């Protein structure tokens, strides 16, 4: 149950209280602002190697390599915006015809990195005035073979890291810059068949993105951390995490990644397909909020409407709330934060349901003066399909208007209704299960037995929809069971999550974009009580026999069996048999038996109560029900469903909650 203040608790228990419900819409998906890119420049520069960064004064610094003259050009745009000149470039030097370039910045310091015409010598030009002027090139390293890709980032004004990829053999090298100058290059002992792009950023450690092909021929985009004393010791490499991958022979490749810091970090890279209807286009993604970079949890990349083989550079961590996307011939701008649109005063009616299978929200708004006639545009830009509706049920309390925040739904659509002079807009939205329904596996994802725990796979699946996993008191099966698990192309994320959760006794519910997973126990303490301080208007209480009181589980070579003896001894046996080849030990089979019987126990008790709205009630909370009309005194029940109805005014004003009950 979400925590409530003493004054809000008192208000929801009072015989007479004034309802209050806050409804806001923010243009965000799973808590992360959606970037609405607006193109400000369309030029004729050919698609080739390029880079872009924001300097400390907010200047947009861009660089590119001419695709035919192989010359390095740079550009600095102070106060970039509509009307800025993004088409004038300054010639820097003749450089390699087949090597990438890199830009990095920290405060007034900007570094422009390139490869000489011999394709081996690496040069850095530095600026101390936000990229307005640059010093002479400094040869900081030389590849042992041709250098193809580069990336760079600053830690502070004196310390930086430059990465470069050589071709024969395909290897990643690094060279650090300190206050004393550039050090000797070092090697990452990871093997590749080829490397097709590098990206780098700093946040306590060095965060790297590497695109390439591994020895068996699989295309992969991976994240890895080079320690700098935060999560990893200085100089230690983390285990790479796969962001996207494609099997050898699939005709899919990944290249030209760009990584931008910020909260959360964002990523762009090119996905190319060489089969029928070939394409090569940038994709955008972001790290799942609240997850560590080392976990490698990224939201499913989405395509950007552009054909390019060299990708789109991201520049998002400047001093303003604007982000930039850049190619040689294009510049896009987007707001990186989103202000909530408060709908509270215009809400006429609201219905909200929550259950194990998902939740839904409908909100009806007054539109008598046409204020909501054009959702998704103008001042209503945030009120759009996919936007996040945040609901806070509450009351007028002695401390003022108070709500319990934490409920989020994502808008699926709306309808306008007109009758006489009245006009209304009704929004329809779903909770985070809807986001999981919308995510469909693009490729086959497979985990071999022993490769990852149920918890790790669950975190990955939720992350592809941008959702965060939070385990509180989870079962041992979550971390000890490492099943063989395959997600087939076209399967919905929601179906995969339910299939995975069936392996463990844990429940899953959502608080906003966070998936709360816990192993409920009969001994769980009560979170709230009804029928004493909090009145019950209506109650229906039922119990029935379990659908199964004996469970047999057949694993790969093991068998488990459990009984609900209290019922087997009184009524005829009801047997359920489960086949699960993922189970390889007796302990795992017994745990699955216990999970199956546990679900039966929860379903054997049912009913519901109608009460004044409890603002903090959540799924799977334990409540005590006292209802003398049914002979119940502090009867323990678990919350298996919630339905809230709020009608703001009129003779039929209503603010009530129906709570579906189950066994504890």
C-alpha positions in Angstrom: 0.0 0.0 0.0 1.3 3.4 -0.9 2.0 5.5 2.3 -0.6 8.1 3.2 -0.3 11.1 5.5 -2.2 11.1 8.8 -4.5 13.8 7.5 -5.3 12.0 4.3 -5.9 8.8 6.3 -8.3 10.7 8.6 -10.1 12.2 5.6 -10.7 8.9 3.8 -12.1 7.3 7.0 -14.4 10.2 7.9 -18.1 9.8 7.6 -18.2 12.8 5.3 -15.3 14.0 3.2 -14.9 16.1 0.1 -13.3 14.1 -2.7 -10.4 15.3 -4.8 -8.7 13.6 -7.6 -5.7 15.0 -9.5 -5.2 14.1 -13.2 -2.2 15.3 -15.2 -0.9 14.3 -18.6 2.7 14.5 -19.5 4.3 13.7 -22.8 6.4 10.8 -21.5 6.6 7.1 -21.9 7.3 5.0 -18.9 8.5 8.2 -17.1 10.9 9.2 -19.9 10.0 12.3 -21.9 9.3 11.5 -25.6 11.5 13.6 -27.9 9.5 15.2 -30.6 12.2 16.0 -33.2 11.7 19.0 -35.4 14.0 19.4 -38.4 15.6 22.8 -38.6 18.1 22.2 -41.5 18.0 20.3 -44.7 21.2 20.6 -46.7 22.9 18.8 -49.6 26.0 17.5 -47.7 26.4 13.7 -48.6 26.0 11.1 -45.9 29.4 10.2 -44.4 31.4 10.2 -41.2 30.3 13.0 -38.8 30.0 14.0 -35.1 28.3 16.6 -33.0 28.4 17.8 -29.4 27.1 20.7 -27.2 29.8 22.9 -25.7 29.6 24.3 -22.2 28.1 27.6 -23.5 25.3 25.8 -25.3 27.0 26.1 -28.7 26.3 23.2 -31.1 29.6 22.0 -32.5 29.5 19.8 -35.6 32.1 18.1 -37.8 32.0 16.1 -40.9 34.2 14.4 -43.5 33.6 15.2 -47.2 32.5 12.0 -48.9 34.4 12.8 -52.1 37.3 15.1 -51.1 38.0 13.4 -47.7 38.4 16.7 -46.0 37.5 17.5 -42.4 35.1 20.3 -41.8 33.9 21.9 -38.6 31.1 24.2 -37.6 30.1 26.0 -34.4 26.6 27.5 -34.0 26.1 29.7 -30.9 22.5 29.8 -29.6 21.3 27.2 -32.2 17.7 27.5 -33.2 15.3 28.1 -36.1 17.1 30.5 -38.6 20.6 29.4 -37.5 23.1 28.9 -40.3 23.8 25.2 -40.3 25.1 25.1 -43.9 28.4 27.0 -43.5 31.5 24.9 -42.7 35.1 25.7 -42.0 37.8 23.5 -43.7 40.2 21.9 -41.2 42.4 19.5 -43.1 42.7 16.6 -45.5 42.3 13.4 -43.6 41.7 9.6 -44.0 39.3 8.5 -46.7 37.9 5.6 -44.6 38.0 6.6 -41.0 35.5 8.0 -38.5 35.9 11.2 -36.5 35.0 12.1 -32.9 34.0 15.2 -30.9 34.1 15.6 -27.1 33.5 18.5 -24.8 33.8 19.6 -21.1 33.0 23.2 -20.2 35.0 25.4 -22.6 37.1 22.5 -23.7 36.4 20.8 -27.1 38.4 18.0 -28.7 38.2 17.2 -32.4 39.7 13.8 -33.2 40.5 12.5 -36.7 42.8 10.1 -38.6 45.5 11.2 -41.0 45.6 10.4 -44.7 47.8 7.3 -44.0 44.8 5.9 -42.0 47.1 5.0 -39.1 48.0 8.3 -37.3 45.4 9.7 -34.9 45.3 13.5 -34.3 43.5 15.6 -31.7 42.8 19.3 -32.1 41.7 21.0 -28.9 39.7 24.2 -28.3 39.6 26.2 -25.1 36.9 28.6 -26.2 33.9 26.3 -26.7 34.9 25.2 -30.2 35.4 28.8 -31.6 39.0 28.1 -32.5 41.2 25.0 -32.4 44.9 24.5 -31.8 47.4 22.6 -34.0 46.8 18.9 -34.4 48.6 16.6 -31.9 49.5 13.0 -32.9 48.4 11.1 -29.8 48.5 7.5 -31.1 49.2 5.3 -34.2 47.1 2.3 -35.1 48.9 -1.1 -35.7 46.6 -1.3 -38.7 44.1 1.0 -40.4 41.9 2.9 -38.0 38.3 2.8 -38.9 36.1 4.1 -36.0 36.7 6.6 -33.2 34.9 7.9 -30.1 35.9 10.2 -27.3 34.6 11.7 -24.0 35.9 14.1 -21.3 35.9 13.4 -17.6 36.8 17.0 -16.8 38.8 19.7 -18.5 42.1 17.8 -18.1 41.1 14.1 -18.4 39.6 12.4 -21.4 39.4 9.0 -23.1 39.9 8.4 -26.8 38.8 5.1 -28.3 39.7 3.8 -31.7 39.1 0.6 -33.6 41.7 -1.0 -35.9 40.9 -3.3 -38.8 43.4 -6.1 -39.0 42.9 -7.6 -36.5 39.7 -5.9 -35.5 40.4 -4.6 -32.0 39.4 -1.7 -29.7 42.2 0.5 -28.3 42.0 3.3 -25.7 44.3 6.2 -24.9 43.8 8.4 -21.9 44.5 12.1 -21.6 45.6 13.5 -18.2 46.8 17.0 -17.2 50.3 15.8 -18.2 49.2 14.9 -21.7 48.2 11.8 -23.7 49.3 8.4 -22.4 50.3 5.1 -24.1 47.4 3.3 -25.8 46.0 0.2 -24.2 44.0 -2.7 -25.6 40.6 -4.2 -24.8 41.1 -8.0 -24.9 37.8 -8.7 -26.8 37.8 -10.4 -30.2 35.8 -9.3 -33.1 35.4 -10.4 -36.7 34.9 -6.7 -37.6 34.0 -3.5 -35.7 31.4 -1.2 -37.2 31.2 1.7 -34.7 32.2 3.1 -31.3 30.5 5.5 -28.9 31.7 6.8 -25.5 30.4 8.9 -22.6 31.6 9.4 -19.0 29.6 9.1 -15.8 31.9 8.0 -13.0 33.2 5.3 -15.3 33.7 5.2 -19.1 30.6 4.0 -20.8 31.1 2.5 -24.2 28.9 1.2 -27.1 30.6 -1.1 -29.6 29.0 -2.2 -32.9 30.5 -5.1 -34.8 30.4 -8.8 -35.8 31.6 -11.5 -33.5 33.7 -14.5 -34.6 30.7 -16.8 -35.5 29.3 -14.0 -37.7 26.6 -12.6 -35.4 26.0 -8.8 -35.7 25.9 -7.2 -32.2 25.5 -3.9 -30.6 26.9 -4.1 -27.1 27.5 -1.9 -24.1 30.5 -2.2 -21.8 32.1 -0.2 -19.0 35.8 0.7 -18.6 36.2 1.3 -14.9 37.3 4.7 -13.5 36.8 4.0 -9.9 32.9 4.2 -9.6 31.2 0.9 -10.4 34.5 -0.7 -11.5 38.2 -0.1 -10.5 40.3 2.0 -12.8 41.2 0.1 -16.0 38.9 -2.9 -15.4 36.4 -3.8 -18.1 32.9 -5.0 -17.4 31.3 -8.0 -19.1 29.7 -6.7 -22.4 25.9 -6.6 -22.5 24.0 -7.2 -25.8 21.6 -4.4 -26.7 20.5 -5.8 -30.1 21.8 -8.7 -32.1 21.1 -10.6 -35.3 22.2 -14.1 -36.3 24.8 -14.7 -39.0 23.1 -14.9 -42.4 20.1 -12.8 -41.4 21.3 -9.9 -43.5 21.1 -7.5 -40.6 24.0 -5.4 -39.3 24.5 -2.6 -36.8 26.9 0.4 -37.1 27.7 4.0 -36.3 26.4 4.3 -32.7 26.3 7.6 -30.8 25.8 7.9 -27.1 24.6 10.9 -25.1 24.7 11.4 -21.4 21.8 12.7 -19.4 19.0 11.1 -17.4 18.5 8.6 -18.9 21.4 8.2 -21.3 20.2 7.9 -24.9 21.6 6.0 -27.9 21.4 6.1 -31.6 22.7 3.6 -34.1 22.1 2.4 -37.6 20.3 -0.9 -38.4 20.9 -2.1 -41.9 19.2 -4.9 -43.8 20.7 -6.3 -47.0 17.9 -8.6 -48.2 14.8 -7.8 -50.2 13.6 -4.3 -49.5 16.9 -3.3 -48.0 17.2 -0.3 -45.7 19.7 1.5 -43.6 18.2 3.8 -41.0 19.0 5.2 -37.5 17.3 3.8 -34.4 16.9 5.5 -31.1 16.8 4.1 -27.6 17.4 5.0 -24.0 18.6 3.2 -20.9 15.8 2.0 -18.6 15.4 4.7 -15.9 16.8 3.6 -12.6 18.9 0.8 -14.1 22.7 0.7 -14.0 24.6 1.1 -17.3 26.3 -2.2 -16.5 22.9 -4.0 -16.5 22.6 -3.3 -20.2 18.8 -2.7 -20.0 17.7 -0.6 -22.9 14.2 0.2 -24.2 13.5 -1.5 -27.5 15.1 0.7 -30.2 12.7 2.6 -32.4 13.3 3.6 -36.0 14.0 7.3 -36.9 12.5 8.4 -40.2 15.8 8.9 -42.1 17.9 6.8 -44.6 21.5 6.9 -43.5 24.5 4.6 -43.3 26.4 6.8 -40.9 23.8 7.5 -38.3 22.6 10.5 -36.4 24.8 12.1 -33.7 23.0 12.9 -30.4 23.8 16.0 -28.4 21.6 16.1 -25.3 23.6 17.1 -22.3 24.0 20.8 -22.8 22.9 23.6 -20.4 19.5 24.1 -21.9 16.4 21.8 -22.0 16.9 21.2 -25.7 18.5 18.2 -27.4 20.0 18.0 -30.9 20.2 15.3 -33.6 22.7 15.9 -36.4 23.8 14.4 -39.7 25.9 16.2 -42.3 22.8 17.4 -44.1 20.3 17.7 -41.2 19.8 19.2 -37.8 16.8 18.4 -35.6 15.8 19.8 -32.2 13.6 18.5 -29.4 12.7 19.5 -25.9 14.2 17.1 -23.4 11.8 17.8 -20.6 8.0 17.8 -20.6 5.7 19.9 -18.4 2.6 18.2 -17.0 -0.8 19.4 -18.4 -3.2 19.6 -15.4 -6.7 18.4 -16.2 -8.0 18.2 -12.7 -10.4 21.2 -12.8 -12.1 19.9 -15.9 -12.7 16.3 -14.9 -16.4 15.4 -14.9 -16.0 11.6 -14.3 -13.3 9.0 -14.0 -13.3 5.2 -13.8 -10.1 3.3 -13.0 -9.7 -0.5 -12.8 -6.6 -2.5 -11.7 -6.2 -6.3 -11.7 -3.7 -9.1 -12.3 -4.5 -9.0 -16.0 -4.0 -5.2 -16.3 -5.6 -1.9 -15.6 -7.6 0.7 -17.5 -8.5 4.4 -17.1 -11.3 6.5 -18.6 -11.4 10.2 -17.8 -14.3 12.5 -19.1 -13.5 16.2 -19.4 -15.8 19.1 -19.9 -15.5 20.6 -23.4 -18.5 23.0 -23.4 -16.3 25.8 -24.7 -14.2 23.6 -27.0 -11.1 23.7 -24.9 -10.3 20.1 -25.7 -11.4 20.1 -29.3 -7.9 19.6 -30.7 -5.9 17.1 -28.5 -2.3 16.7 -29.5 -1.8 20.2 -30.8 -1.0 23.7 -29.5 -1.4 24.0 -25.8 -2.8 20.4 -25.8 0.4 19.0 -27.4 1.0 16.8 -24.3 -2.5 15.4 -24.5 -1.7 12.9 -27.2 -1.8 9.2 -27.9 0.9 7.4 -26.0 1.2 10.2 -23.4 1.2 9.4 -19.7 -1.8 10.1 -17.6 -0.9 10.4 -13.9 -3.7 10.0 -11.4 -3.7 10.8 -7.8 -6.8 9.9 -5.8 -7.3 12.1 -2.7 -9.5 14.2 -0.5 -9.8 17.7 0.8 -8.1 17.3 4.2 -7.3 19.5 7.2 -3.9 20.1 5.6 -5.4 21.1 2.2 -5.9 19.0 -0.9 -3.9 15.8 -0.7 -3.5 12.9 -3.1 -1.6 9.6 -3.3 0.5 9.8 -6.4 2.0 6.8 -8.2 -0.7 5.7 -10.6 0.1 6.0 -14.3 -1.8 5.0 -17.5 -0.9 5.6 -21.1 -3.4 7.1 -23.5 -4.7 4.8 -26.2 -7.2 7.2 -27.7 -10.2 9.4 -27.0 -13.7 10.3 -28.1 -15.7 13.5 -28.3 -19.4 13.3 -27.3 -22.0 16.1 -27.9 -25.6 16.3 -26.7 -27.5 19.5 -26.9 -25.2 22.3 -25.7 -23.0 19.9 -23.8 -19.7 18.6 -25.1 -17.3 16.2 -23.5 -13.9 14.5 -24.2 -13.3 11.1 -22.8 -9.7 9.7 -22.7 -9.0 6.0 -22.6 -5.8 4.7 -21.3 -4.1 1.4 -20.1 -1.6 0.7 -17.4 1.9 -0.7 -17.9 0.5 -4.0 -19.0 -0.6 -2.1 -22.1 3.0 -1.1 -22.7 4.0 -4.7 -22.5 1.1 -5.7 -24.8 2.4 -3.1 -27.3 6.0 -4.4 -27.3 6.4 -7.3 -29.7 9.6 -9.3 -30.1 11.2 -8.4 -33.4 13.7 -11.2 -33.3 14.1 -14.5 -31.5 15.5 -14.1 -28.0 16.8 -17.2 -26.4 18.4 -17.9 -23.0 20.1 -21.3 -22.6 19.5 -23.2 -19.4 21.9 -21.9 -16.7 22.5 -18.6 -18.6 20.2 -16.2 -16.7 17.9 -16.3 -13.7 14.1 -15.7 -13.9 14.7 -12.3 -12.4 17.4 -11.3 -15.0 15.2 -12.4 -17.9 12.2 -10.6 -16.4 14.2 -7.4 -16.0 15.3 -7.7 -19.7 11.7 -8.2 -20.9 10.3 -5.4 -18.9 13.2 -3.1 -20.0 12.3 -3.6 -23.7 9.0 -1.8 -22.9 10.9 0.8 -20.8 9.7 -0.6 -17.5 11.7 -1.0 -14.3 11.8 -4.2 -12.2 11.7 -3.8 -8.4 11.8 -7.0 -6.3 10.7 -6.8 -2.7 10.8 -10.1 -0.8 10.9 -12.2 -3.9 11.0 -16.0 -3.9 14.2 -18.0 -4.2 13.0 -19.3 -7.5 13.5 -15.8 -9.0 17.2 -15.9 -8.5 18.0 -19.7 -8.4 16.0 -20.9 -11.3 17.8 -20.4 -14.6 15.5 -21.8 -17.2 15.9 -22.3 -20.9 13.6 -19.6 -22.2 12.8 -18.6 -25.8 10.9 -15.6 -27.0 9.7 -16.0 -30.5 9.3 -13.2 -33.1 5.9 -11.8 -32.9 5.2 -12.7 -29.2 3.9 -9.9 -27.0 5.9 -8.9 -24.0 2.9 -9.4 -21.8 2.6 -13.0 -22.8 6.3 -13.6 -22.3 6.2 -12.1 -18.8 3.2 -14.2 -17.8 4.9 -17.3 -19.2 8.0 -16.5 -17.2 6.2 -15.7 -14.0 4.4 -19.0 -14.1 7.8 -20.6 -13.2 7.8 -18.8 -9.8 5.2 -18.1 -7.1 5.7 -14.4 -7.2 3.1 -11.8 -8.1 3.6 -8.7 -10.3 1.8 -5.4 -10.1 2.7 -1.9 -11.4 3.2 1.3 -9.5 3.6 3.7 -12.5 6.3 2.3 -14.7 7.8 0.2 -12.0 6.9 -3.5 -11.8 6.7 -4.6 -8.2 7.4 -8.3 -7.7 7.0 -10.1 -4.4 6.4 -13.5 -3.0 3.2 -13.1 -1.0 2.9 -15.2 2.1 -0.1 -16.3 4.2 1.7 -14.7 7.2 2.0 -11.2 5.5 0.9 -8.5 8.0 -2.3 -6.6 7.2 -1.8 -3.3 5.4 -5.2 -1.9 6.2 -8.5 -2.6 7.9 -12.1 -2.2 6.7 -15.3 -2.2 8.7 -13.9 -0.6 11.8 -12.5 2.9 11.1 -13.2 2.7 7.3 -16.8 1.9 6.6 -18.0 -0.9 4.3 -21.1 0.1 2.3 -21.6 -3.3 0.6 -19.9 -6.7 1.0 -20.0 -10.1 -0.8 -17.9 -12.8 0.7 -17.5 -16.3 -0.8 -15.4 -19.4 -0.5 -15.1 -22.6 -2.5 -13.1 -25.6 -2.8 -9.7 -25.4 -4.6 -9.8 -26.4 -8.3 -6.8 -28.5 -7.5 -5.7 -29.8 -4.0 -2.9 -32.1 -5.3 -0.3 -31.0 -7.7 2.3 -33.1 -9.5 5.1 -31.4 -11.5 7.2 -33.3 -14.0 10.5 -31.7 -14.8 13.3 -32.9 -17.1 14.2 -35.9 -15.0 12.5 -35.1 -11.7 9.1 -35.1 -10.2 7.6 -33.0 -7.5 4.3 -33.4 -5.6 2.4 -31.3 -3.0 -1.0 -31.7 -1.3 -3.4 -29.3 0.3 -4.0 -31.8 3.1 -6.6 -29.7 4.9 -8.8 -30.1 1.9 -7.7 -33.5 0.6 -8.9 -35.1 3.8 -12.3 -33.6 3.6 -13.2 -33.6 -0.1 -12.3 -35.8 -3.1 -8.9 -35.3 -4.5 -8.5 -32.8 -7.4 -5.3 -33.4 -9.2 -3.3 -31.0 -11.5 -0.3 -32.2 -13.4 2.2 -29.7 -14.8 5.0 -30.4 -17.4 8.0 -28.1 -17.2 11.2 -29.3 -18.8 13.1 -26.3 -17.3 13.0 -28.0 -13.9 16.1 -30.1 -13.3 16.2 -30.6 -9.5 13.7 -31.9 -7.0 13.9 -28.6 -5.2 12.8 -26.7 -8.3 10.0 -29.1 -8.9 8.8 -28.8 -5.3 9.0 -25.0 -5.5 6.8 -25.1 -8.6 4.3 -27.4 -6.8 4.1 -24.9 -4.0 3.6 -22.0 -6.4 0.7 -23.9 -8.1 -1.0 -24.7 -4.8 -0.4 -21.1 -3.6 -2.4 -19.7 -6.6 -5.2 -22.2 -5.8 -5.2 -20.9 -2.2 -5.6 -17.3 -3.3 -8.5 -18.2 -5.7 -10.4 -20.3 -3.2 -11.7 -17.3 -1.4 -13.5 -14.5 -3.3 -15.8 -11.6 -2.8 -15.7 -7.8 -2.9 -16.4 -4.8 -0.8 -17.7 -1.3 -1.7 -16.0 1.4 0.4 -15.1 5.1 0.3 -11.9 5.4 -1.8 -8.8 4.3 0.0 -6.2 6.5 -1.8 -3.2 4.2 -1.2 -4.7 0.7 -1.7 -2.7 -1.5 -4.1 -3.0 -5.0 -5.6 -1.9 -7.9 -3.4 -2.1 -5.9 -0.2 -3.5 -7.8 2.8 -6.6 -6.2 4.5 -8.6 -7.2 7.5 -12.4 -7.1 7.0 -14.8 -6.7 9.8 -18.5 -7.0 8.8 -21.0 -8.1 11.5 -23.6 -8.6 8.8 -21.6 -11.6 7.5 -20.1 -12.7 10.8 -16.6 -11.5 9.9 -14.2 -10.1 12.4 -10.8 -9.0 11.2 -11.0 -11.6 8.4 -7.8 -11.6 6.4 -8.1 -11.1 2.7 -5.8 -10.2 -0.2 -6.6 -7.4 -2.7 -7.0 -9.0 -6.1 -8.7 -6.1 -7.9 -9.5 -2.4 -7.6 -12.2 -0.4 -9.3 -12.6 3.3 -8.6 -15.5 5.5 -9.7 -15.3 9.3 -9.4 -18.2 11.5 -10.6 -17.5 15.0 -9.6 -20.7 16.8 -9.2 -24.5 16.7 -9.5 -27.1 14.8 -7.7 -25.4 11.5 -8.6 -21.9 12.6 -7.4 -19.9 9.5 -6.5 -16.5 8.6 -5.1 -16.3 4.9 -4.3 -14.0 2.0 -4.6 -14.9 -1.7 -5.1 -12.2 -4.0 -3.9 -12.0 -7.6 -5.2 -10.9 -10.0 -2.4 -9.1 -13.3 -2.4 -7.4 -15.6 0.0 -4.3 -14.5 1.8 
